[in-house]
Amino acid sequence: MAPSPGLGPHYGNPLPPPSPNLGPHYAPSPGYAPPTQYGSGGPPTHQPFHGHTSSLSIPGMAGLSLGGVSPALQPYQGTYQNISPLPSPSASPISYSPSSSSHDLGTQEFSLGAPLVTPLPIVKPTSKDDRDADYDPTPHAKELLACLNHNISRIEPGPIIKILPRLSPAQLVALRAEYKRLFHQVNIAKHIKMQCGTGAFGKIAWATALGPYESEGWFANSWYQKAISRNELLIEALVGKTVQEIRKIKKGFKDDKYGNSLERAVKNELAAHKFRGVILMTLDTESGIRDEEPEHQGYLGSVWGHAVPDPGSVKMDKVQEDVKTLYEVLDGRPGTGETVLMQIILCRSQVHLREVIRWYRQMHKKDLSRVVIKHSPNLVGESLTHLLSGIIDKPLRDAKLLEDAIISIAASENPKDDLFISRCVRVHWDREHIRRVKIAYARKYNRDLIDRIREVTREDKSFRDFLTRMLE
């Protein structure tokens, strides 16, 4: 297949400014066929961009035009305007020989420039946590039951601190089942909530006991139950999750007011503007508008902490179309074209987006995440930048998010207690990930993450000790 107009034969030169009347042709993949449950409006489709945004139909937003600048979104001073977005990876985009692809991308070899930071050690992903082998939940369940099953006003937190923060997700599932078996089908998470209260220690113990998916549903639920809503709670709990992860989060969501439906909660609690569209599009796991991640993520290995896509899992003609479209939108008037940004960034697989990010940097000498937040300094931009930053360098992104919350707590000015708890719980489930977060934190801030956390939480011993054990 011949390259798209303006990309050049070897894709090494920046795109020329697009014609105001020329938009790329989108040929939606089979997964993007409009499902019947959307009615006549249909789901978001990939339409040509002609210098203005299209109208987007999203479940729960029928009749709402999303063209032009977000009418209900005032400039929003969010996380990614306080912490700079991450630079794109310095690895050149993958290229293919004519024999390995139906289109010619030239003979450019896959090469690496100088790394932006000292590379993290290469780690091959594993499908099974070493902690899961031969785990017997009975002793832990009995010890926690002895701790929680009494009527004194203050429980001894020692067993909770010793056991909960170190369990893998699979071990936690086994522990919860065993606790129910031993104690009249009582849910250990609810028992912890009842006995430990609503302070910082009680919140983090409760969230940890919920597990990696139900806890995200709780953080999303907490967002709209606060006197001052924390939009970051909702963004970080949902945006950037795979289709498979979102399905599990929705399954674990609990709120009787909305029939345990996260979509219903969002439709009722969020005003009808583009940010609601971002969240509903993220939650849409059934219509086919979102690409599922390839099996095993399509990775052949890792280069400087960034996964290398299997050439067979990335459709480079689709990558080049997306890069061209993103450039046309982001080179236009600030705040416009957000619908198109959402259609690409929220709906593509992470394997695909990784190549989009690399190609955008290669062609335009700009970091996509930084251009997005500059173009849309609002909740849409915050959401999209969070997703892109996680693809570029997830350990560094999470290290910066932790420091952002730590600074707020230390300053005692509008502290982000719930955000801090959610960020700590979220990173700890994968022991390899938290190890890499700590390395990234030390390199970025020249200090130890655990020492920093102990410093700002020293007035609450139980909370401090739980965090220390969780992140050590």
C-alpha positions as a LaTeX table, in Angstrom:
\begin{tabular}{lrrr}
\hline
Residue & $x$ (\AA) & $y$ (\AA) & $z$ (\AA) \\
\hline
Met1 & 0.00 & 0.00 & 0.00 \\
Ala2 & 1.36 & 3.41 & $-0.86$ \\
Pro3 & 2.04 & 5.86 & 1.95 \\
Ser4 & $-0.61$ & 8.41 & 2.81 \\
Pro5 & $-0.14$ & 11.78 & 1.07 \\
Gly6 & 2.32 & 14.02 & 2.83 \\
Leu7 & 4.06 & 11.31 & 4.86 \\
Gly8 & 7.02 & 10.88 & 2.51 \\
Pro9 & 8.40 & 7.62 & 1.17 \\
His10 & 10.44 & 6.72 & 4.25 \\
Tyr11 & 8.44 & 8.55 & 6.94 \\
Gly12 & 11.51 & 10.36 & 8.21 \\
Asn13 & 10.37 & 13.94 & 7.61 \\
Pro14 & 7.75 & 15.98 & 9.47 \\
Leu15 & 4.37 & 16.31 & 7.84 \\
Pro16 & 3.69 & 19.55 & 5.98 \\
Pro17 & 0.83 & 21.64 & 7.34 \\
Pro18 & $-2.42$ & 19.97 & 6.33 \\
Ser19 & $-4.79$ & 21.51 & 3.86 \\
Pro20 & $-7.77$ & 22.98 & 5.73 \\
Asn21 & $-10.09$ & 21.04 & 3.44 \\
Leu22 & $-8.22$ & 17.76 & 3.45 \\
Gly23 & $-8.89$ & 15.09 & 6.05 \\
Pro24 & $-7.58$ & 11.54 & 6.19 \\
His25 & $-9.77$ & 8.75 & 5.00 \\
Tyr26 & $-10.76$ & 6.38 & 7.78 \\
Ala27 & $-11.66$ & 2.83 & 6.95 \\
Pro28 & $-13.09$ & 1.56 & 10.24 \\
Ser29 & $-12.05$ & $-1.92$ & 11.20 \\
Pro30 & $-14.75$ & $-4.59$ & 11.60 \\
Gly31 & $-14.74$ & $-4.01$ & 15.35 \\
Tyr32 & $-16.07$ & $-0.50$ & 14.81 \\
Ala33 & $-19.39$ & $-1.46$ & 13.20 \\
Pro34 & $-22.24$ & 0.48 & 14.84 \\
Pro35 & $-24.05$ & $-1.78$ & 17.32 \\
Thr36 & $-27.81$ & $-1.69$ & 17.46 \\
Gln37 & $-28.02$ & $-0.77$ & 21.14 \\
Tyr38 & $-26.89$ & 2.76 & 20.30 \\
Gly39 & $-29.97$ & 3.46 & 18.22 \\
Ser40 & $-29.88$ & 5.71 & 15.20 \\
Gly41 & $-27.07$ & 7.87 & 16.54 \\
Gly42 & $-24.57$ & 5.00 & 16.55 \\
Pro43 & $-21.38$ & 4.79 & 18.56 \\
Pro44 & $-18.38$ & 7.04 & 18.00 \\
Thr45 & $-17.04$ & 6.42 & 14.51 \\
His46 & $-13.79$ & 7.46 & 12.92 \\
Gln47 & $-14.77$ & 10.31 & 10.64 \\
Pro48 & $-12.51$ & 12.51 & 8.53 \\
Phe49 & $-11.32$ & 15.65 & 10.28 \\
His50 & $-11.97$ & 18.84 & 8.31 \\
Gly51 & $-10.76$ & 21.50 & 10.70 \\
His52 & $-13.69$ & 21.16 & 13.08 \\
Thr53 & $-14.96$ & 18.43 & 15.34 \\
Ser54 & $-17.68$ & 16.02 & 14.45 \\
Ser55 & $-20.73$ & 15.35 & 16.55 \\
Leu56 & $-20.15$ & 12.38 & 18.78 \\
Ser57 & $-22.85$ & 10.03 & 19.98 \\
Ile58 & $-21.99$ & 8.31 & 23.23 \\
Pro59 & $-24.28$ & 6.22 & 25.43 \\
Gly60 & $-26.14$ & 8.54 & 27.79 \\
Met61 & $-25.26$ & 11.66 & 25.79 \\
Ala62 & $-27.85$ & 11.52 & 23.02 \\
Gly63 & $-28.56$ & 14.90 & 21.52 \\
Leu64 & $-25.45$ & 16.51 & 22.96 \\
Ser65 & $-23.25$ & 18.15 & 20.36 \\
Leu66 & $-19.58$ & 17.87 & 21.14 \\
Gly67 & $-18.35$ & 20.17 & 18.40 \\
Gly68 & $-16.03$ & 23.07 & 19.14 \\
Val69 & $-14.50$ & 23.92 & 22.48 \\
Ser70 & $-16.02$ & 22.04 & 25.42 \\
Pro71 & $-18.84$ & 24.34 & 26.51 \\
Ala72 & $-19.00$ & 23.13 & 30.09 \\
Leu73 & $-15.27$ & 22.70 & 30.59 \\
Gln74 & $-13.56$ & 25.70 & 32.06 \\
Pro75 & $-9.74$ & 25.70 & 32.13 \\
Tyr76 & $-8.84$ & 23.07 & 34.68 \\
Gln77 & $-5.69$ & 23.19 & 36.78 \\
Gly78 & $-5.21$ & 19.45 & 37.14 \\
Thr79 & $-2.40$ & 17.08 & 37.93 \\
Tyr80 & $-0.72$ & 17.15 & 34.53 \\
Gln81 & $-0.49$ & 20.92 & 34.49 \\
Asn82 & 1.33 & 20.78 & 37.83 \\
Ile83 & 3.61 & 17.89 & 36.92 \\
Ser84 & 5.02 & 18.09 & 33.41 \\
Pro85 & 3.86 & 15.35 & 31.03 \\
Leu86 & 6.42 & 12.74 & 30.14 \\
Pro87 & 8.60 & 12.99 & 27.05 \\
Ser88 & 7.99 & 10.40 & 24.37 \\
Pro89 & 10.33 & 7.40 & 24.24 \\
Ser90 & 13.46 & 8.03 & 22.23 \\
Ala91 & 13.31 & 4.71 & 20.39 \\
Ser92 & 12.59 & 5.10 & 16.70 \\
Pro93 & 9.32 & 3.63 & 15.44 \\
Ile94 & 9.37 & 0.06 & 14.29 \\
Ser95 & 9.67 & $-0.48$ & 10.57 \\
Tyr96 & 9.03 & $-3.42$ & 8.34 \\
Ser97 & 10.54 & $-4.86$ & 5.23 \\
Pro98 & 8.20 & $-5.35$ & 2.27 \\
Ser99 & 8.31 & $-9.08$ & 2.89 \\
Ser100 & 6.88 & $-8.70$ & 6.39 \\
Ser101 & 4.08 & $-6.29$ & 5.61 \\
Ser102 & 1.55 & $-5.51$ & 2.93 \\
His103 & 2.85 & $-1.94$ & 2.73 \\
Asp104 & 6.35 & $-0.63$ & 2.20 \\
Leu105 & 7.75 & 1.41 & 5.06 \\
Gly106 & 11.21 & 1.56 & 3.56 \\
Thr107 & 14.33 & $-0.20$ & 4.71 \\
Gln108 & 14.91 & 1.77 & 7.91 \\
Glu109 & 16.18 & $-0.48$ & 10.68 \\
Phe110 & 14.85 & $-0.36$ & 14.23 \\
Ser111 & 17.38 & 1.84 & 16.03 \\
Leu112 & 17.70 & 3.60 & 19.34 \\
Gly113 & 18.92 & 7.09 & 19.95 \\
Ala114 & 20.39 & 8.25 & 23.23 \\
Pro115 & 17.99 & 7.42 & 26.07 \\
Leu116 & 16.21 & 10.29 & 27.79 \\
Val117 & 17.05 & 8.78 & 31.16 \\
Thr118 & 19.27 & 5.97 & 32.33 \\
Pro119 & 17.41 & 2.84 & 31.28 \\
Leu120 & 15.68 & 0.68 & 33.82 \\
Pro121 & 16.69 & $-2.98$ & 33.91 \\
Ile122 & 14.91 & $-5.12$ & 31.35 \\
Val123 & 12.28 & $-7.30$ & 32.96 \\
Lys124 & 10.33 & $-9.96$ & 31.18 \\
Pro125 & 6.66 & $-9.97$ & 32.20 \\
Thr126 & 5.43 & $-13.01$ & 34.05 \\
Ser127 & 1.91 & $-14.34$ & 34.08 \\
Lys128 & 2.07 & $-15.72$ & 37.62 \\
Asp129 & 3.09 & $-14.05$ & 40.87 \\
Asp130 & 5.72 & $-16.04$ & 42.76 \\
Arg131 & 3.84 & $-15.30$ & 45.99 \\
Asp132 & 0.88 & $-17.40$ & 44.84 \\
Ala133 & 2.71 & $-20.73$ & 45.01 \\
Asp134 & 1.50 & $-22.96$ & 47.84 \\
Tyr135 & $-0.32$ & $-20.16$ & 49.65 \\
Asp136 & $-2.50$ & $-21.39$ & 52.51 \\
Pro137 & $-4.96$ & $-18.63$ & 53.51 \\
Thr138 & $-6.25$ & $-20.36$ & 56.66 \\
Pro139 & $-3.63$ & $-19.08$ & 59.17 \\
His140 & $-4.00$ & $-15.52$ & 57.89 \\
Ala141 & $-7.80$ & $-15.72$ & 57.92 \\
Lys142 & $-7.81$ & $-16.99$ & 61.51 \\
Glu143 & $-5.36$ & $-14.31$ & 62.67 \\
Leu144 & $-7.39$ & $-11.53$ & 61.07 \\
Leu145 & $-10.62$ & $-12.95$ & 62.47 \\
Ala146 & $-9.16$ & $-12.94$ & 65.98 \\
Cys147 & $-8.13$ & $-9.31$ & 65.43 \\
Leu148 & $-11.45$ & $-8.08$ & 64.04 \\
Asn149 & $-14.06$ & $-10.16$ & 65.88 \\
His150 & $-14.46$ & $-8.34$ & 69.16 \\
Asn151 & $-16.32$ & $-5.36$ & 70.52 \\
Ile152 & $-13.56$ & $-3.23$ & 72.01 \\
Ser153 & $-13.46$ & 0.33 & 70.72 \\
Arg154 & $-9.96$ & 0.14 & 69.22 \\
Ile155 & $-8.59$ & $-2.92$ & 67.50 \\
Glu156 & $-4.95$ & $-3.92$ & 67.41 \\
Pro157 & $-3.81$ & $-3.07$ & 63.86 \\
Gly158 & $-0.72$ & $-5.29$ & 63.93 \\
Pro159 & $-2.18$ & $-8.35$ & 62.14 \\
Ile160 & $-3.78$ & $-6.18$ & 59.44 \\
Ile161 & $-0.49$ & $-4.37$ & 58.81 \\
Lys162 & 1.45 & $-7.63$ & 58.77 \\
Ile163 & $-0.83$ & $-9.53$ & 56.38 \\
Leu164 & $-2.86$ & $-7.38$ & 53.98 \\
Pro165 & $-0.24$ & $-5.16$ & 52.29 \\
Arg166 & 1.90 & $-8.10$ & 51.18 \\
Leu167 & $-0.77$ & $-10.26$ & 49.54 \\
Ser168 & $-0.94$ & $-10.70$ & 45.78 \\
Pro169 & $-4.35$ & $-10.32$ & 44.10 \\
Ala170 & $-4.72$ & $-14.11$ & 43.85 \\
Gln171 & $-3.79$ & $-14.59$ & 47.50 \\
Leu172 & $-6.32$ & $-11.96$ & 48.51 \\
Val173 & $-9.07$ & $-13.79$ & 46.64 \\
Ala174 & $-8.18$ & $-16.97$ & 48.52 \\
Leu175 & $-8.07$ & $-15.13$ & 51.85 \\
Arg176 & $-11.48$ & $-13.54$ & 51.32 \\
Ala177 & $-13.03$ & $-16.89$ & 50.46 \\
Glu178 & $-11.48$ & $-18.55$ & 53.52 \\
Tyr179 & $-12.58$ & $-15.71$ & 55.81 \\
Lys180 & $-16.16$ & $-16.14$ & 54.62 \\
Arg181 & $-15.96$ & $-19.87$ & 55.23 \\
Leu182 & $-14.70$ & $-19.39$ & 58.77 \\
Phe183 & $-16.96$ & $-16.52$ & 59.81 \\
His184 & $-20.58$ & $-16.86$ & 58.71 \\
Gln185 & $-20.01$ & $-15.65$ & 55.12 \\
Val186 & $-18.83$ & $-12.24$ & 56.34 \\
Asn187 & $-16.92$ & $-10.17$ & 53.78 \\
Ile188 & $-13.54$ & $-9.33$ & 55.31 \\
Ala189 & $-13.39$ & $-5.96$ & 53.53 \\
Lys190 & $-16.70$ & $-4.92$ & 55.09 \\
His191 & $-15.57$ & $-6.22$ & 58.47 \\
Ile192 & $-12.41$ & $-4.12$ & 58.23 \\
Lys193 & $-14.42$ & $-1.05$ & 57.27 \\
Met194 & $-16.74$ & $-1.53$ & 60.24 \\
Gln195 & $-13.94$ & $-2.08$ & 62.75 \\
Cys196 & $-11.24$ & 0.28 & 61.47 \\
Gly197 & $-13.31$ & 3.39 & 60.81 \\
Thr198 & $-12.93$ & 6.03 & 58.14 \\
Gly199 & $-9.53$ & 7.49 & 58.99 \\
Ala200 & $-6.52$ & 7.11 & 56.74 \\
Phe201 & $-5.61$ & 3.69 & 58.13 \\
Gly202 & $-9.18$ & 2.42 & 57.83 \\
Lys203 & $-9.46$ & 3.65 & 54.25 \\
Ile204 & $-6.25$ & 2.08 & 53.03 \\
Ala205 & $-6.93$ & $-1.23$ & 54.79 \\
Trp206 & $-10.45$ & $-1.32$ & 53.31 \\
Ala207 & $-9.28$ & $-0.44$ & 49.80 \\
Thr208 & $-6.55$ & $-3.08$ & 49.93 \\
Ala209 & $-8.97$ & $-5.74$ & 51.13 \\
Leu210 & $-11.22$ & $-4.99$ & 48.15 \\
Gly211 & $-8.55$ & $-6.10$ & 45.68 \\
Pro212 & $-7.28$ & $-4.47$ & 42.48 \\
Tyr213 & $-10.60$ & $-4.18$ & 40.61 \\
Glu214 & $-13.24$ & $-3.66$ & 43.28 \\
Ser215 & $-11.01$ & $-0.99$ & 44.85 \\
Glu216 & $-10.97$ & 0.95 & 41.57 \\
Gly217 & $-14.75$ & 0.84 & 41.56 \\
Trp218 & $-14.70$ & 2.22 & 45.10 \\
Phe219 & $-12.32$ & 5.04 & 44.15 \\
Ala220 & $-14.60$ & 5.91 & 41.23 \\
Asn221 & $-17.56$ & 5.78 & 43.63 \\
Ser222 & $-15.73$ & 7.97 & 46.16 \\
Trp223 & $-15.22$ & 10.65 & 43.53 \\
Tyr224 & $-18.84$ & 11.81 & 43.51 \\
Gln225 & $-19.54$ & 11.27 & 47.21 \\
Lys226 & $-17.08$ & 13.94 & 48.34 \\
Ala227 & $-18.07$ & 17.49 & 49.26 \\
Ile228 & $-15.37$ & 18.61 & 46.82 \\
Ser229 & $-15.13$ & 16.07 & 44.04 \\
Arg230 & $-11.69$ & 14.91 & 42.98 \\
Asn231 & $-11.81$ & 14.43 & 39.25 \\
Glu232 & $-8.41$ & 12.74 & 39.40 \\
Leu233 & $-9.94$ & 9.90 & 41.43 \\
Leu234 & $-12.25$ & 9.08 & 38.54 \\
Ile235 & $-9.63$ & 9.58 & 35.82 \\
Glu236 & $-6.95$ & 7.46 & 37.46 \\
Ala237 & $-9.34$ & 4.68 & 38.47 \\
Leu238 & $-10.59$ & 4.17 & 34.91 \\
Val239 & $-8.71$ & 5.92 & 32.11 \\
Gly240 & $-5.89$ & 3.84 & 30.68 \\
Lys241 & $-7.35$ & 0.53 & 31.78 \\
Thr242 & $-7.72$ & $-2.19$ & 29.17 \\
Val243 & $-11.12$ & $-3.45$ & 28.07 \\
Gln244 & $-10.58$ & $-6.58$ & 30.14 \\
Glu245 & $-9.73$ & $-4.55$ & 33.25 \\
Ile246 & $-12.73$ & $-2.26$ & 32.82 \\
Arg247 & $-15.04$ & $-5.28$ & 32.65 \\
Lys248 & $-13.69$ & $-6.48$ & 36.01 \\
Ile249 & $-13.99$ & $-3.01$ & 37.57 \\
Lys250 & $-17.62$ & $-2.69$ & 36.43 \\
Lys251 & $-18.39$ & $-6.15$ & 37.78 \\
Gly252 & $-17.00$ & $-5.18$ & 41.19 \\
Phe253 & $-18.70$ & $-1.76$ & 41.39 \\
Lys254 & $-21.15$ & $-1.46$ & 44.28 \\
Asp255 & $-23.67$ & 1.33 & 44.77 \\
Asp256 & $-27.29$ & 0.47 & 45.53 \\
Lys257 & $-28.39$ & 3.95 & 44.46 \\
Tyr258 & $-27.46$ & 3.11 & 40.87 \\
Gly259 & $-28.16$ & $-0.61$ & 40.86 \\
Asn260 & $-24.42$ & $-1.36$ & 41.07 \\
Ser261 & $-23.99$ & 0.14 & 37.61 \\
Leu262 & $-20.95$ & 2.36 & 37.13 \\
Glu263 & $-22.32$ & 3.67 & 33.83 \\
Arg264 & $-25.56$ & 4.77 & 35.51 \\
Ala265 & $-23.59$ & 6.51 & 38.25 \\
Val266 & $-21.49$ & 8.40 & 35.70 \\
Lys267 & $-24.52$ & 9.42 & 33.62 \\
Asn268 & $-26.27$ & 10.79 & 36.71 \\
Glu269 & $-23.34$ & 12.40 & 38.50 \\
Leu270 & $-21.42$ & 13.96 & 35.61 \\
Ala271 & $-22.75$ & 16.94 & 33.68 \\
Ala272 & $-23.35$ & 16.34 & 29.99 \\
His273 & $-20.08$ & 17.56 & 28.53 \\
Lys274 & $-17.06$ & 15.95 & 26.93 \\
Phe275 & $-15.53$ & 14.71 & 30.16 \\
Arg276 & $-18.58$ & 12.53 & 30.65 \\
Gly277 & $-17.99$ & 11.33 & 27.10 \\
Val278 & $-14.41$ & 10.41 & 28.03 \\
Ile279 & $-15.53$ & 8.30 & 30.97 \\
Leu280 & $-18.44$ & 6.64 & 29.18 \\
Met281 & $-16.25$ & 5.81 & 26.21 \\
Thr282 & $-13.71$ & 4.29 & 28.60 \\
Leu283 & $-16.45$ & 2.20 & 30.20 \\
Asp284 & $-17.81$ & 0.97 & 26.86 \\
Thr285 & $-16.58$ & $-2.62$ & 26.68 \\
Glu286 & $-19.30$ & $-4.19$ & 24.56 \\
Ser287 & $-19.91$ & $-2.08$ & 21.44 \\
Gly288 & $-16.54$ & $-2.69$ & 19.82 \\
Ile289 & $-15.46$ & 0.97 & 19.69 \\
Arg290 & $-12.44$ & 0.13 & 21.87 \\
Asp291 & $-9.70$ & $-2.14$ & 20.59 \\
Glu292 & $-8.90$ & $-5.11$ & 22.79 \\
Glu293 & $-5.25$ & $-5.63$ & 23.63 \\
Pro294 & $-3.56$ & $-8.38$ & 21.59 \\
Glu295 & $-2.90$ & $-11.61$ & 23.43 \\
His296 & 0.32 & $-11.28$ & 25.49 \\
Gln297 & 0.26 & $-7.57$ & 24.51 \\
Gly298 & 2.07 & $-8.49$ & 21.29 \\
Tyr299 & 5.42 & $-7.92$ & 22.97 \\
Leu300 & 8.64 & $-9.56$ & 21.85 \\
Gly301 & 10.63 & $-8.10$ & 24.68 \\
Ser302 & 11.59 & $-4.84$ & 26.32 \\
Val303 & 13.94 & $-2.04$ & 25.33 \\
Trp304 & 14.86 & 0.48 & 28.03 \\
Gly305 & 11.72 & $-0.28$ & 29.94 \\
His306 & 9.48 & 0.10 & 26.88 \\
Ala307 & 7.86 & $-2.91$ & 25.32 \\
Val308 & 8.74 & $-3.67$ & 21.72 \\
Pro309 & 5.63 & $-4.48$ & 19.69 \\
Asp310 & 5.49 & $-7.65$ & 17.68 \\
Pro311 & 5.37 & $-6.35$ & 14.07 \\
Gly312 & 2.45 & $-8.64$ & 13.36 \\
Ser313 & 0.30 & $-6.97$ & 16.04 \\
Val314 & 0.61 & $-3.38$ & 14.77 \\
Lys315 & $-1.10$ & $-2.16$ & 11.59 \\
Met316 & 1.23 & 0.58 & 10.46 \\
Asp317 & $-1.17$ & 2.02 & 7.90 \\
Lys318 & $-3.58$ & 2.69 & 10.76 \\
Val319 & $-0.74$ & 4.17 & 12.84 \\
Gln320 & 0.19 & 6.62 & 10.08 \\
Glu321 & $-3.45$ & 7.66 & 9.62 \\
Asp322 & $-3.76$ & 8.36 & 13.33 \\
Val323 & $-0.52$ & 10.35 & 13.43 \\
Lys324 & $-1.68$ & 12.48 & 10.51 \\
Thr325 & $-5.09$ & 13.09 & 12.08 \\
Leu326 & $-3.64$ & 13.94 & 15.48 \\
Tyr327 & $-1.29$ & 16.45 & 13.90 \\
Glu328 & $-4.14$ & 18.15 & 12.06 \\
Val329 & $-6.18$ & 18.46 & 15.26 \\
Leu330 & $-3.35$ & 19.51 & 17.56 \\
Asp331 & $-2.02$ & 22.05 & 15.08 \\
Gly332 & $-5.41$ & 23.75 & 15.06 \\
Arg333 & $-7.16$ & 26.14 & 17.42 \\
Pro334 & $-6.76$ & 25.10 & 21.10 \\
Gly335 & $-9.71$ & 23.17 & 22.46 \\
Thr336 & $-11.07$ & 22.10 & 19.10 \\
Gly337 & $-11.09$ & 18.57 & 17.76 \\
Glu338 & $-11.34$ & 16.95 & 21.19 \\
Thr339 & $-13.86$ & 14.42 & 19.91 \\
Val340 & $-11.32$ & 13.18 & 17.38 \\
Leu341 & $-8.61$ & 13.00 & 20.05 \\
Met342 & $-10.93$ & 10.90 & 22.20 \\
Gln343 & $-11.78$ & 8.57 & 19.32 \\
Ile344 & $-8.12$ & 7.80 & 18.72 \\
Ile345 & $-6.49$ & 7.91 & 22.15 \\
Leu346 & $-9.26$ & 6.26 & 24.16 \\
Cys347 & $-10.19$ & 3.59 & 21.64 \\
Arg348 & $-6.88$ & 2.29 & 20.30 \\
Ser349 & $-4.96$ & $-0.51$ & 21.98 \\
Gln350 & $-1.89$ & 0.41 & 24.01 \\
Val351 & 0.33 & $-1.52$ & 21.61 \\
His352 & $-0.99$ & 0.63 & 18.76 \\
Leu353 & $-0.76$ & 3.88 & 20.72 \\
Arg354 & 2.85 & 3.20 & 21.65 \\
Glu355 & 3.72 & 3.29 & 17.96 \\
Val356 & 1.56 & 6.38 & 17.40 \\
Ile357 & 3.51 & 8.16 & 20.14 \\
Arg358 & 6.85 & 7.16 & 18.64 \\
Trp359 & 5.89 & 8.13 & 15.10 \\
Tyr360 & 4.50 & 11.48 & 16.25 \\
Arg361 & 7.80 & 12.26 & 17.97 \\
Gln362 & 9.78 & 11.03 & 14.96 \\
Met363 & 7.86 & 13.12 & 12.43 \\
His364 & 7.06 & 16.29 & 14.34 \\
Lys365 & 9.83 & 16.46 & 16.97 \\
Lys366 & 7.18 & 17.00 & 19.63 \\
Asp367 & 5.97 & 14.93 & 22.57 \\
Leu368 & 2.36 & 13.93 & 22.00 \\
Ser369 & 1.37 & 14.04 & 25.68 \\
Arg370 & 2.69 & 17.59 & 26.07 \\
Val371 & 0.98 & 18.77 & 22.91 \\
Val372 & $-2.34$ & 17.25 & 24.03 \\
Ile373 & $-2.41$ & 18.94 & 27.46 \\
Lys374 & $-1.39$ & 22.26 & 25.90 \\
His375 & $-4.15$ & 21.94 & 23.30 \\
Ser376 & $-6.80$ & 20.89 & 25.85 \\
Pro377 & $-5.98$ & 22.27 & 29.33 \\
Asn378 & $-9.15$ & 20.78 & 30.77 \\
Leu379 & $-10.51$ & 17.46 & 32.01 \\
Val380 & $-10.41$ & 15.93 & 28.54 \\
Gly381 & $-6.74$ & 16.83 & 28.20 \\
Glu382 & $-5.98$ & 15.58 & 31.71 \\
Ser383 & $-7.59$ & 12.23 & 30.94 \\
Leu384 & $-5.84$ & 11.74 & 27.62 \\
Thr385 & $-2.47$ & 12.83 & 29.02 \\
His386 & $-2.81$ & 10.37 & 31.91 \\
Leu387 & $-3.33$ & 7.54 & 29.44 \\
Leu388 & $-0.47$ & 8.60 & 27.15 \\
Ser389 & 1.95 & 9.09 & 30.04 \\
Gly390 & 1.27 & 5.56 & 31.24 \\
Ile391 & 2.16 & 4.19 & 27.83 \\
Ile392 & 5.34 & 6.26 & 27.59 \\
Asp393 & 6.74 & 5.37 & 31.02 \\
Lys394 & 4.31 & 4.02 & 33.59 \\
Pro395 & 6.80 & 3.75 & 36.50 \\
Leu396 & 7.89 & 7.38 & 36.11 \\
Arg397 & 4.30 & 8.56 & 35.69 \\
Asp398 & 3.25 & 6.82 & 38.89 \\
Ala399 & 6.31 & 8.12 & 40.75 \\
Lys400 & 5.35 & 11.67 & 39.78 \\
Leu401 & 1.73 & 11.11 & 40.80 \\
Leu402 & 2.86 & 9.89 & 44.22 \\
Glu403 & 5.07 & 12.94 & 44.71 \\
Asp404 & 2.20 & 15.22 & 43.67 \\
Ala405 & 0.00 & 13.74 & 46.41 \\
Ile406 & 2.84 & 13.70 & 48.96 \\
Ile407 & 3.50 & 17.42 & 48.43 \\
Ser408 & $-0.18$ & 18.16 & 49.03 \\
Ile409 & $-0.23$ & 16.15 & 52.25 \\
Ala410 & 3.00 & 17.70 & 53.51 \\
Ala411 & 1.74 & 21.22 & 52.83 \\
Ser412 & $-1.61$ & 20.52 & 54.55 \\
Glu413 & $-3.23$ & 22.76 & 51.97 \\
Asn414 & $-6.16$ & 21.09 & 50.28 \\
Pro415 & $-4.57$ & 17.69 & 50.99 \\
Lys416 & $-5.18$ & 14.84 & 48.57 \\
Asp417 & $-5.55$ & 12.07 & 51.17 \\
Asp418 & $-7.87$ & 9.93 & 49.05 \\
Leu419 & $-5.74$ & 10.44 & 45.96 \\
Phe420 & $-2.62$ & 9.50 & 47.89 \\
Ile421 & $-4.26$ & 6.32 & 49.20 \\
Ser422 & $-5.59$ & 5.38 & 45.76 \\
Arg423 & $-2.19$ & 5.89 & 44.14 \\
Cys424 & $-0.36$ & 3.81 & 46.75 \\
Val425 & $-2.88$ & 0.97 & 46.59 \\
Arg426 & $-2.87$ & 0.99 & 42.79 \\
Val427 & 0.90 & 0.69 & 42.34 \\
His428 & 1.46 & $-1.99$ & 44.98 \\
Trp429 & $-0.41$ & $-4.89$ & 43.34 \\
Asp430 & 2.43 & $-5.64$ & 40.95 \\
Arg431 & 5.65 & $-6.11$ & 42.95 \\
Glu432 & 7.83 & $-5.61$ & 39.89 \\
His433 & 6.01 & $-2.40$ & 39.04 \\
Ile434 & 6.44 & $-0.92$ & 42.51 \\
Arg435 & 10.13 & $-1.79$ & 42.39 \\
Arg436 & 10.44 & 0.16 & 39.16 \\
Val437 & 8.38 & 3.05 & 40.56 \\
Lys438 & 10.81 & 3.33 & 43.48 \\
Ile439 & 13.78 & 3.36 & 41.10 \\
Ala440 & 12.13 & 6.04 & 38.96 \\
Tyr441 & 11.27 & 8.09 & 42.06 \\
Ala442 & 14.85 & 7.96 & 43.36 \\
Arg443 & 16.20 & 9.06 & 39.98 \\
Lys444 & 13.68 & 11.86 & 39.59 \\
Tyr445 & 13.73 & 13.28 & 43.12 \\
Asn446 & 17.07 & 12.03 & 44.47 \\
Arg447 & 15.50 & 10.49 & 47.57 \\
Asp448 & 13.95 & 7.25 & 48.74 \\
Leu449 & 10.19 & 6.94 & 48.23 \\
Ile450 & 9.52 & 5.05 & 51.46 \\
Asp451 & 11.57 & 7.49 & 53.54 \\
Arg452 & 9.62 & 10.34 & 51.98 \\
Ile453 & 6.28 & 8.71 & 52.76 \\
Arg454 & 7.28 & 7.89 & 56.33 \\
Glu455 & 8.26 & 11.52 & 56.80 \\
Val456 & 4.86 & 12.93 & 55.80 \\
Thr457 & 2.80 & 10.26 & 57.61 \\
Arg458 & 4.77 & 10.14 & 60.88 \\
Glu459 & 1.83 & 11.44 & 62.93 \\
Asp460 & $-0.30$ & 8.37 & 62.11 \\
Lys461 & 1.73 & 5.30 & 63.07 \\
Ser462 & $-0.69$ & 2.66 & 61.82 \\
Phe463 & $-1.12$ & 4.38 & 58.46 \\
Arg464 & 2.64 & 4.90 & 58.15 \\
Asp465 & 3.45 & 1.28 & 58.99 \\
Phe466 & 0.83 & $-0.05$ & 56.58 \\
Leu467 & 2.25 & 2.09 & 53.76 \\
Thr468 & 5.80 & 1.06 & 54.57 \\
Arg469 & 4.96 & $-2.62$ & 54.41 \\
Met470 & 2.87 & $-2.13$ & 51.28 \\
Leu471 & 5.63 & $-0.41$ & 49.31 \\
Glu472 & 8.81 & $-1.97$ & 50.71 \\
\hline
\end{tabular}
